[in-house]
């Protein structure tokens, strides 16, 4: 019997492409009952959705919401439905470089059935995609996104009936979607949201959250301000004692977290003090990570630049990049498109085969299965080269 390591993975790539081509050639109409699953799958999980901007709402000086609707002229007549808490990946080509970033849907699942998605994007200093969106998206702009994806959603078989949500800044977006879904009757759980902002004026969606709380007693919002003292609002951060204050007594509860990376550095330590079962603690995407050398366990004497020889389907290229960039960032900066969704190591969409060389993966982004590590598979989005590399990457 052949050893799995002797298999030539490259030979399987054309098979995947052929299967995908046959799938996409199918007609978008209900076939006999025996084949209806294919049509439903294409409606819920399209490879691409072609949309256009219908409205732009300025939330603050550095934050805007974009209302997106289907663009039938480019092939999308209806939006894929999603569960509250999901994200979509936005695809753009910036200065000749293919770029994708994941953004949580801030609209409700119900709105997707009405032909509306809403993305809320905060301009990040040095952020390539967020700056591009703020500077270029306007009413009528064509937009290309993935199907909804992600695991940051309520699951009654896993999560407790009462949820404490910890949000920071624009990390409110998936919680806003959840709150609307509870109000609309599409979700059935109690959500107490501890929402951290710098000042009262910087609170996003304050009026919308107030309206939801007035419409249902299953949603409660507690505002926590870090840089201001305001009547009716808490002051400080999101410590364990504050979470305990609003957590139910003598019954299980889940904690959902979503915010900037700086927030996780503090809140993760506080949540650990609660002693919750692992299944009751849920994280939204960590976000694309930069500067691996800032972490304590990053190796010493890593070369400043590396070479990567990559095979995508049947084409091989050798490129050069900085070791401080992830494998995915290096390939994209050299014009090589890599399959991507979360860019945080979680979804596995960029799953690739490392043939030679070594990479560093930050512990908080290590989502690979044990078998992946054993047989040399990596997630390029969160793998940083320590040496020259040779790898196979699936086609986009």
C-alpha positions as CSV (number, residue, x, y, z in Angstrom):
1,X,0.0,0.0,0.0
2,X,1.4,3.4,-1.0
3,X,2.4,5.8,1.7
4,X,0.4,9.0,1.7
5,X,3.6,11.0,1.5
6,X,4.4,9.3,-1.9
7,X,1.2,10.8,-3.5
8,X,1.9,13.6,-6.0
9,X,-0.6,16.2,-4.8
10,X,0.1,18.3,-7.9
11,X,-1.6,15.6,-10.0
12,X,-4.9,16.1,-8.1
13,X,-5.2,19.9,-8.9
14,X,-6.5,19.5,-12.5
15,X,-9.1,17.1,-11.2
16,X,-10.4,19.7,-8.8
17,X,-10.5,22.3,-11.6
18,X,-12.5,19.9,-13.9
19,X,-15.0,19.1,-11.2
20,X,-15.5,22.8,-10.4
21,X,-16.0,23.6,-14.1
22,X,-18.7,20.9,-14.4
23,X,-20.4,22.2,-11.3
24,X,-20.5,25.8,-12.6
25,X,-21.9,24.7,-16.0
26,X,-25.1,23.5,-14.4
27,X,-28.3,25.4,-15.1
28,X,-29.6,27.7,-12.4
29,X,-33.1,26.2,-12.4
30,X,-34.8,23.6,-10.3
31,X,-34.1,20.1,-11.8
32,X,-35.9,16.9,-10.8
33,X,-35.9,16.4,-7.1
34,X,-32.9,14.0,-7.2
35,X,-30.6,17.0,-8.3
36,X,-32.1,19.9,-6.4
37,X,-29.3,19.9,-3.8
38,X,-26.9,21.3,-6.5
39,X,-29.1,24.3,-7.2
40,X,-29.6,25.0,-3.5
41,X,-25.9,24.7,-2.9
42,X,-25.1,27.2,-5.7
43,X,-27.7,29.7,-4.3
44,X,-26.3,29.5,-0.7
45,X,-22.6,29.1,-1.6
46,X,-21.8,31.0,-4.8
47,X,-18.1,31.2,-5.7
48,X,-18.6,34.9,-6.4
49,X,-21.4,37.5,-5.9
50,X,-21.4,40.5,-8.2
51,X,-22.9,43.5,-6.5
52,X,-23.0,47.2,-6.7
53,X,-23.1,50.0,-4.1
54,X,-26.6,51.4,-3.6
55,X,-25.9,53.8,-0.7
56,X,-23.1,55.1,1.5
57,X,-23.7,56.1,5.1
58,X,-21.0,58.0,7.0
59,X,-21.0,56.6,10.6
60,X,-18.0,58.7,11.8
61,X,-15.0,60.5,10.4
62,X,-13.3,57.2,9.7
63,X,-16.2,54.7,9.4
64,X,-18.7,54.2,6.6
65,X,-21.5,51.7,5.9
66,X,-22.0,50.5,2.3
67,X,-25.4,49.1,1.2
68,X,-24.8,46.5,-1.5
69,X,-27.4,45.0,-3.9
70,X,-27.3,42.4,-6.6
71,X,-26.0,43.4,-10.1
72,X,-28.0,41.3,-12.5
73,X,-26.1,42.7,-15.5
74,X,-22.9,40.9,-14.2
75,X,-24.7,37.7,-13.3
76,X,-26.0,38.0,-9.7
77,X,-29.8,38.2,-9.5
78,X,-30.2,37.4,-5.8
79,X,-28.0,37.4,-2.7
80,X,-26.9,34.3,-0.8
81,X,-28.7,34.1,2.6
82,X,-26.5,34.1,5.7
83,X,-26.6,33.4,9.4
84,X,-26.1,36.4,11.7
85,X,-22.4,36.8,12.5
86,X,-21.1,35.8,9.1
87,X,-18.6,37.7,6.9
88,X,-18.0,38.1,3.2
89,X,-14.6,38.5,1.5
90,X,-14.2,41.5,-0.7
91,X,-12.1,41.2,-3.8
92,X,-10.3,44.1,-5.4
93,X,-7.2,44.6,-7.6
94,X,-5.2,47.5,-6.2
95,X,-2.1,48.7,-8.2
96,X,-2.1,45.5,-10.1
97,X,-2.1,43.3,-7.0
98,X,-5.0,41.0,-6.2
99,X,-6.3,41.8,-2.7
100,X,-9.1,40.3,-0.5
101,X,-10.2,41.2,3.0
102,X,-13.0,39.8,5.2
103,X,-15.7,42.1,6.5
104,X,-18.6,41.1,8.8
105,X,-22.1,41.7,7.6
106,X,-23.8,44.3,9.7
107,X,-27.2,43.8,8.1
108,X,-29.7,41.2,9.2
109,X,-30.3,37.8,7.6
110,X,-33.8,39.0,6.7
111,X,-32.4,41.8,4.6
112,X,-30.4,39.3,2.5
113,X,-33.8,37.9,1.3
114,X,-34.8,41.4,0.4
115,X,-31.7,41.9,-1.7
116,X,-29.5,43.9,0.7
117,X,-26.2,43.4,2.4
118,X,-24.5,46.1,4.5
119,X,-20.8,46.2,5.2
120,X,-19.4,48.7,7.7
121,X,-15.7,49.5,7.1
122,X,-13.5,51.5,9.4
123,X,-10.4,53.1,7.7
124,X,-7.3,51.5,9.3
125,X,-4.1,53.4,9.4
126,X,-1.9,51.7,6.8
127,X,-4.8,49.5,5.8
128,X,-4.6,48.8,2.1
129,X,-8.2,47.6,1.5
130,X,-10.0,49.9,4.0
131,X,-8.3,53.0,2.5
132,X,-9.2,51.8,-1.0
133,X,-12.8,51.2,-0.2
134,X,-13.2,54.6,1.6
135,X,-11.5,56.4,-1.4
136,X,-13.1,54.6,-4.3
137,X,-16.5,53.1,-3.4
138,X,-19.5,55.3,-4.2
139,X,-23.0,54.8,-5.3
140,X,-22.9,52.6,-8.5
141,X,-19.4,51.1,-7.8
142,X,-19.3,47.4,-8.9
143,X,-18.3,45.2,-6.0
144,X,-17.2,41.5,-6.0
145,X,-17.6,39.4,-2.8
146,X,-17.6,35.8,-1.7
147,X,-20.4,33.8,-0.3
148,X,-21.0,34.4,3.4
149,X,-18.6,32.4,5.6
150,X,-17.3,32.1,9.1
151,X,-18.0,30.4,12.4
152,X,-18.9,33.4,14.5
153,X,-22.6,32.6,14.8
154,X,-25.0,31.3,17.4
155,X,-25.4,27.5,17.4
156,X,-28.0,26.2,20.0
157,X,-26.3,22.7,20.1
158,X,-23.0,24.3,21.2
159,X,-23.8,27.7,22.8
160,X,-25.7,28.6,25.9
161,X,-29.1,30.2,25.8
162,X,-27.7,33.4,27.3
163,X,-24.7,35.1,25.6
164,X,-22.5,37.9,26.8
165,X,-21.1,39.8,23.8
166,X,-17.9,41.7,24.1
167,X,-17.5,44.2,21.3
168,X,-14.8,46.9,20.7
169,X,-15.2,49.7,18.1
170,X,-16.2,48.4,14.7
171,X,-16.3,44.9,16.2
172,X,-20.0,45.8,16.9
173,X,-20.9,44.8,13.3
174,X,-21.6,41.0,13.7
175,X,-23.4,41.7,17.0
176,X,-25.6,44.2,15.3
177,X,-26.6,41.5,12.8
178,X,-27.3,39.1,15.7
179,X,-29.4,41.7,17.6
180,X,-31.5,42.3,14.5
181,X,-31.9,38.6,13.9
182,X,-33.2,38.2,17.5
183,X,-35.6,41.1,17.0
184,X,-36.8,39.6,13.8
185,X,-37.3,36.1,15.3
186,X,-34.6,34.5,13.2
187,X,-32.5,33.7,16.3
188,X,-33.6,32.6,19.7
189,X,-31.2,33.5,22.5
190,X,-30.6,36.3,25.0
191,X,-27.8,38.8,24.2
192,X,-26.2,41.1,26.7
193,X,-23.8,43.3,24.8
194,X,-20.9,45.0,26.6
195,X,-19.8,47.5,24.0
196,X,-16.5,49.3,24.4
197,X,-15.9,52.6,22.7
198,X,-13.5,55.5,23.4
199,X,-16.1,58.2,23.8
200,X,-19.9,58.5,23.7
201,X,-19.6,60.4,20.3
202,X,-17.6,57.5,18.8
203,X,-20.3,54.8,19.5
204,X,-21.3,53.2,16.3
205,X,-25.0,52.3,15.6
206,X,-26.1,53.8,18.9
207,X,-29.6,54.7,17.7
208,X,-30.0,51.4,15.9
209,X,-29.1,49.5,19.1
210,X,-31.4,51.6,21.2
211,X,-34.3,50.8,18.8
212,X,-33.6,47.1,18.9
213,X,-33.5,47.1,22.7
214,X,-36.8,48.9,22.8
215,X,-38.3,46.3,20.4
216,X,-37.2,43.2,22.3
217,X,-36.3,42.3,25.9
218,X,-33.9,39.7,24.7
219,X,-31.2,42.2,23.8
220,X,-29.5,44.5,26.3
221,X,-26.6,46.9,25.6
222,X,-24.2,48.3,28.2
223,X,-21.8,51.0,26.9
224,X,-18.3,51.1,28.3
225,X,-16.1,54.1,27.6
226,X,-12.4,54.0,27.9
227,X,-11.6,57.7,27.4
228,X,-14.6,59.5,28.9
229,X,-16.9,59.5,32.0
230,X,-20.5,59.7,31.0
231,X,-23.7,59.3,33.0
232,X,-25.5,56.1,32.3
233,X,-22.4,54.4,30.9
234,X,-19.6,52.4,32.4
235,X,-16.0,53.7,32.4
236,X,-12.9,51.6,31.7
237,X,-12.4,48.4,29.7
238,X,-14.0,45.0,29.7
239,X,-12.6,43.1,32.8
240,X,-13.8,39.8,34.2
241,X,-15.6,41.5,37.1
242,X,-17.8,43.4,34.6
243,X,-18.6,40.3,32.7
244,X,-19.6,38.5,35.9
245,X,-21.8,41.3,36.9
246,X,-24.0,40.8,33.8
247,X,-23.6,37.0,33.5
248,X,-26.5,34.8,34.7
249,X,-26.1,33.0,38.0
250,X,-26.1,29.2,38.4
251,X,-26.6,28.5,34.7
252,X,-24.2,28.3,31.7
253,X,-23.5,31.3,29.5
254,X,-21.5,31.9,26.4
255,X,-19.0,34.7,25.7
256,X,-18.6,36.0,22.2
257,X,-15.7,38.4,21.4
258,X,-15.2,40.7,18.4
259,X,-12.9,43.7,18.2
260,X,-9.4,44.9,17.3
261,X,-6.3,42.8,18.0
262,X,-5.4,45.2,20.9
263,X,-8.7,44.4,22.6
264,X,-8.1,40.6,22.4
265,X,-4.7,41.0,24.1
266,X,-6.5,42.3,27.2
267,X,-9.9,40.6,27.1
268,X,-8.6,37.1,26.4
269,X,-6.8,37.2,29.8
270,X,-9.9,38.4,31.5
271,X,-12.2,35.8,30.0
272,X,-9.8,33.1,31.1
273,X,-10.5,34.1,34.7
274,X,-14.2,33.1,34.2
275,X,-13.3,29.4,34.0
276,X,-15.8,28.7,31.2
277,X,-15.8,25.6,29.2
278,X,-13.9,26.1,25.9
279,X,-17.0,25.6,23.8
280,X,-18.6,28.6,25.6
281,X,-16.0,31.1,24.4
282,X,-16.3,32.2,20.8
283,X,-13.9,34.6,18.9
284,X,-14.5,36.4,15.7
285,X,-11.6,36.5,13.2
286,X,-8.4,37.8,14.7
287,X,-7.7,39.8,11.5
288,X,-4.6,39.8,9.3
289,X,-1.5,39.7,11.4
290,X,1.6,41.8,10.9
291,X,5.0,42.0,12.5
292,X,5.6,38.4,13.7
293,X,9.0,39.5,15.2
294,X,7.0,41.3,18.0
295,X,6.0,37.9,19.5
296,X,8.1,36.3,22.2
297,X,8.5,32.9,20.5
298,X,9.5,34.2,17.1
299,X,12.9,32.7,16.2
300,X,16.1,34.6,16.1
301,X,18.4,35.1,13.0
302,X,15.6,35.0,10.4
303,X,16.8,36.4,7.0
304,X,15.3,39.7,6.0
305,X,14.3,38.4,2.6
306,X,13.3,34.9,1.3
307,X,12.6,33.2,-2.0
308,X,9.4,31.3,-2.5
309,X,8.9,28.8,-5.4
310,X,5.2,28.3,-5.8
311,X,3.2,26.1,-8.1
312,X,-0.4,27.1,-8.8
313,X,-2.2,24.4,-10.8
314,X,0.4,23.7,-13.5
315,X,2.4,27.0,-13.4
316,X,5.5,27.5,-11.3
317,X,7.1,30.8,-10.3
318,X,9.9,31.9,-8.0
319,X,9.4,35.2,-6.2
320,X,11.1,37.2,-3.4
321,X,9.7,38.9,-0.4
322,X,10.2,40.0,3.2
323,X,10.1,37.5,6.0
324,X,8.0,39.9,8.0
325,X,5.2,39.4,5.5
326,X,3.0,36.3,5.5
327,X,3.4,33.8,2.6
328,X,0.1,35.0,1.2
329,X,1.2,38.7,1.3
330,X,4.4,37.9,-0.5
331,X,2.6,36.0,-3.2
332,X,0.0,38.7,-3.7
333,X,2.6,41.5,-3.8
334,X,4.2,39.5,-6.7
335,X,0.8,39.3,-8.5
336,X,0.0,35.7,-7.6
337,X,-3.6,35.2,-6.6
338,X,-4.1,32.9,-3.6
339,X,-7.5,31.5,-2.5
340,X,-8.4,33.4,0.6
341,X,-11.4,34.2,2.9
342,X,-10.7,34.9,6.6
343,X,-7.0,35.7,6.4
344,X,-6.7,34.6,10.0
345,X,-5.9,30.9,9.7
346,X,-9.4,29.8,10.7
347,X,-11.3,28.9,7.5
348,X,-8.6,26.8,5.8
349,X,-9.6,28.1,2.4
350,X,-5.9,28.8,1.5
351,X,-4.8,25.4,2.6
352,X,-1.5,24.6,0.8
353,X,1.2,22.0,0.7
354,X,4.7,23.0,1.9
355,X,7.2,20.9,0.1
356,X,10.3,22.4,1.6
357,X,11.4,25.1,4.1
358,X,10.2,26.3,7.4
359,X,7.5,28.7,8.5
360,X,6.4,30.4,11.7
361,X,2.7,30.4,12.8
362,X,1.6,32.6,15.7
363,X,0.0,30.5,18.4
364,X,-3.3,32.4,18.4
365,X,-3.7,31.8,14.6
366,X,-2.9,28.0,14.7
367,X,-6.0,26.3,13.5
368,X,-4.5,23.5,11.5
369,X,-5.4,19.9,12.2
370,X,-2.7,17.7,13.5
371,X,-2.7,15.8,10.2
372,X,-2.0,19.1,8.4
373,X,1.1,19.7,10.5
374,X,2.3,16.1,10.1
375,X,2.0,16.0,6.3
376,X,3.3,19.5,5.7
377,X,0.2,21.6,5.0
378,X,0.0,25.3,5.9
379,X,-2.4,28.2,5.8
380,X,-0.4,30.9,3.8
381,X,-2.4,33.7,5.3
382,X,-0.9,33.2,8.8
383,X,2.4,31.5,7.9
384,X,5.6,33.5,8.0
385,X,8.7,32.2,6.1
386,X,11.8,31.5,8.1
387,X,13.7,30.1,5.1
388,X,13.3,29.8,1.4
389,X,10.2,27.9,0.6
390,X,8.7,25.5,-2.1
391,X,5.0,25.0,-2.0
392,X,1.9,24.0,-4.0
393,X,-1.1,26.3,-3.8
394,X,-4.6,25.5,-5.1
395,X,-6.0,27.6,-7.9
396,X,-8.4,30.5,-7.2
